[in-house]
């Protein structure tokens, strides 16, 4: 597809990186020639210098024959005007706008059609929603839902005392109650789709699929404490903190405390969040954390604007034995491997969450026939879990899987049939109407359910 990306900032570069790897025809628009040159040197993209909200710049960038426009500049107003202008010039273009200011969100949702928006993304709000999910389900480093919430994909770490340490996957049944499938393992920064002979090691990050009830039983049998979170301690009073505190205090009734050093921002938060305790202090001072009883919290969230400070704060929280820790980082997955061995809990990157949402949307519109219902990137973006529905066009219906040849980079994780979860074996068959969860590497080769089969006879 021909895609225009307006804005060469963090989100724009992250989207460019992923879409370039998938072979799309990309043009990057920005007013900064240095940013454009850096992107052109690193990625296979065209560049266009200018104001993305003007007709002249959009025409030069090729909006008239573009399939998608992604407006990801640092200014919400420019992003909105860019999308409206693009659709005025090319009514068929799909438009995606990054909108960050909370004040704009209600009217953007209410007037999405009038603003000519196909989709909106908000990195800070997405990060807050992800953290809120993690807090509601302690014990997980990450959690995604499939099949209308019936199936969960969760991330766990194999600790030094874990029953999973040095265990072959085929022997999982000997140490856990309930059923689950380890569909991906992140080891030494590399994503692996394992076989039954694969042996888990300490510090592996494993991604497992299973039903809600099964995973609850698994956590108990592994000795992972699922203490309910009541007190949440947040360092930093930025936009992510605002969204998160709003959700936790109003929707979940949790006791939330925010530490913010800017007195003006503290006053804003006090007005916006009357049910939240806002403290004007420096979260980077360990004495502040001690005097504000951070150690008494059930969850500790580091959300300052400095990655290095967030990491140090979370390491201190780990030394206080706070049960759940979440750390926000602004840099992308290239730096995640450095963080793997640090005791900083779950790591959240707003720009990556935003980028993944955009890539999911573009993959879906690029393959309407038999398209995936949802796509979730895991293992620092190296693998993905894809949800499909088997229909009349699906190959090998009602044929045992033992008689089929699946691609090496694809794993059939589970099947949901009339509300029942099936973990496939050689005798399992796929039936029309089944929901099928497939895990593969993050290459764009698997766009429909038929792509998991090596057999190409049906295509002749």
Secondary structure, 3 states (H helix, E strand, C coil): CEEEEECCCHHHHHHHHHHHHCCCEEEEEECCHHHHHHHHHHCCCEEEECCCCCHHHHHHHCHHHCCEEEECCCCHHHHHHHHHHHHHHCCCCEEEEECCCHHHHHHHHHCCCCCCCCEEECHHHHHHHHHHHHHHCCCCCEEEEEHHHCEEEEEEECCCCCCCCCCEHHHHHHCCCCCCEEEEEEECCEEECCCCCCECCCCCEEEEEEEHHHHHHHHHHCCCCCCCCCEEEEECCCHHHHHHHHHHHHHCCCEEEEEECCHHHHHHHHHHCCCCEEEECCCCCHHHHHHCCHHHCCEEEECCCCHHHHHHHHHHHHHCCCCEEEEECCCCHHHHHHHCCCCCCEEECHHHHHHHHHHHHHHHHHCCCCCCCEEEEECCCCEEEEEEECCCCCCCCCCCHHHCCECCCEEEEEEEECCEEECCCCCCCCCCCCEEEEEEECCCCCCCHHHHECCCHHHC
